[in-house]
Amino acid sequence: MPSYLVTGATRGIGLELARQLVARGDAVIGTARDPDHADALRATGARVEALTVDDPASVAALGARLAGTAIDVLVNNAGIGGHGGGLPDLTAAELHRYLAINAIGPVLVTQALLPSLRAGRLRRIAHVSSLMGSVADNTSGGAYGYRASKAALNMFNRSLAHELGRDGFVCVVLNPGWVQTDMGGARAPLPVAQSVADLLARIDGLTAADSGRFFHHDGRELPW
């Protein structure tokens, strides 16, 4: 029975990942900023752990609590969305927050959980990114913080793939699509259950040749 750790698992894509993984018999650890308000996650049957991805002390504490626990697959899903304003509206605090949560946090989580991942059998790391992190696909501008943070996550993953690939890890970034969640909004065309089913199909089918690459939920490779 493979074991998964999913960050940001109290709602949206993360919660649906926990639901589908538990339903098919996998062991799941889901993280929540506040475990006392994670009833929906707990109801899936997942183990709930506290994690605030932009707090290095919280990240280190998670790694310490899970020392000795093998994890087969890490899904770095926690993140923030929102397009923000244009250039006149930017603030340093907003840009730092996007980078801390969407890019730096996942790398530090991966670092903290590396002993557990090394103890696992599958050695797979998937980061939930976005097509808005593609430099080549940026044809409209805007969303400075969100775009930059997801582009940074994509680059972090490429470096992780090179470094950890020598030890048999497969590291990818996945675009879930425009999904019907709180973040995606009511106009989004893709049901969360379909997006997550597609993401799990991608993760289940990963091979060494996929490491360092960027995939749409339907399996298409995306441009950087």
N, C-alpha and C positions, 0 to 999 in steps of 0.2 A: 504494500500500500504506500504509494508516494506521499511525501509530506511537503506541504506548501506553506509559505509565509506570504501573506498579502498585506501590504500597508494601505492605510486609508480605506478600511473595510467596513465602515459603519453605514455607508450609503452608496448609491450609484453603482458604478462599475465594480468597485471593490466588494460591496455587499453581494452583488450578483455573482461575482467570482466565488466567494465563500459558499453561497447557496449551491451553485452547480458542482463545485468540487466535493463538498460534503455529500451531496445527493448521489454522486457516482462512487462514493466510498473512500475518497482520499482524506488524509489527515490535514487539517487546516488550522493555522494560527493566523488570526486576523488582528490587526492593530487598530487602536482607537486613541484619539487624543484624550478622551475621558471615558474610561471603561465603565464608570457608573451610569453613563448614558449611551450604552451600546446594546440595548435590549434586542434590537433587530438582528444584530450580528450574533449575539449569544444564542438567539432562537434557532439559528442555522445549525447549531451543534459545533461551531468552531470554538477553539480556545481563544480567549480574548487577552491581549497584552497591551499595556499602555505604551504609546509612542507619540512624541511630537517631533516630526522630522527636522524641523529647523532649530531644534534645541540639542546641541551636541551631547550634553549631559544625559538627556533622555535616550538618545541613540546608544550611547555607551552603556547605559543601564540595561537596555534591552539585550544587548550582546552579552552582558554579564549574566542576566537571568537565564538566557538560553544556552549558556556554555554547557556542552555535553549533550545537547539536543541536535540530532541530525536533521538537516533541512535539504530536501531534494531540489526544490524550485523556489526561488525568491521572485516575487512580482512586486516591483516598486511602482505602486499605483497612486500613492498619496500625492496630491498636487492641488493647485489653485488655478482657476481660470479667470475669465474676464478680459475684455479687450482694452480697457482703459481709454484715455483720451489721446489727443495728438501731442506733438512736441511741446507746445506751451503748457500742457498740463502735467508733464512728467515731474516726478520728485525722486530724489535719491532713495528715500525710504521705500517707496513702492517698488523701484527696480531691485533693490537689495532683497526685498521680501520675495519677489518672484524667483530670483536666483537661489535664495536660501532654501525655499520649499521645493521648487521644481527641478533643481539641478544638483546643488550641493548636498541636500538631504539624502537623495537616493545613493549618491556615492558613499557618503559616510555610513549609511545603513548597510550597504554592501560590505564595506570595510569591517564594520562591527560584527557582522554575521558570517564573515568568511570562514572562521573555524567550524561553525555549524554546517556551512555549505560544503566545506571540504569533507566533512564526515558523511554527507549525503551520497546517494548513489548516482543521481542524474546530473548534478552540477549544471543547472540551468538558471540563468538570470534574465528576466524580462522586465524592461522598463516601459511603462505606458507613456508614450510621447504624444505627438500630434503632427499632423501635416503642416500645421502652422510653424513648426520648427524647421521646415525645409527652406533653405535659402533659395534654391532654384524655383520653388513654388510660390515665393512671396511676390505676387503680382499686384497687390493692393496696398501694402504698407500698413502702418498702424500697429496696435497691439504690441508695442515695443517690449515691455517686460515679459509678456507671455511668450512671444516669438523667440526672444533671445534666450529665455530660460530653457525652452524646449530644444533649441539648437545646441545649447551648451550640454544638455543631457545627452543628446545624440553623439556629441563629440566625446563626452566622458565614456559613453558606452564603447565607442570605437577603441579607446585606449584600454579599457577593461578587457575587451575581447583579445587584444594583443597580449596583454600581460597574463591574463588568467587562462588563455587558450592553451598555453604550454602545460597546464595542469588538467586539461580535459574539460574546461568550462566552455559553455556556449552562452554568449551574451548578445541579446538583441534588443532593438527598440521596436515597439508596436504602436501603430496608429489605430485607435478603436473606432474611428469614424465620428460622424456627428450624431451623438447618441441622445436618446430621450431620458435625460437625467436632470437633476437640479442645475448642473453646470451647463448641459447642452440646451436646455429649454424646451418648451412645448413645440417649437417649430422643427425640431430635429427629426429627420426621417427614419432613423434606425432604432428599433426597440433594443433596450439594454440587454435583454436575454439573447438576442441574435448576435449582437456585438460580442458578448462574452463567450458564447458558444464558438464563434469564429476565432477569438483570441486563444481559447484553450486548444482548438484544433491546431493553431500555429505552434503553440508551446509544445504540445504533445509530439508534433512531427519534426521538431528541430534536430538538425544534424550539425556536425562540426563545420560544414561548408556554409552554414547560415550565420555563423558568429560574426559580429561586427556589422550586420546589415540592418536595414530599416524596412519594415513590412507593414502594409495595410492589413486590416483585419481579414480581408478576403484572400490574402496570400500574395498580392501583387507587391513587387519590390518598389520602394519609393525613392525619389531622387533626394540627395542631400541638399 
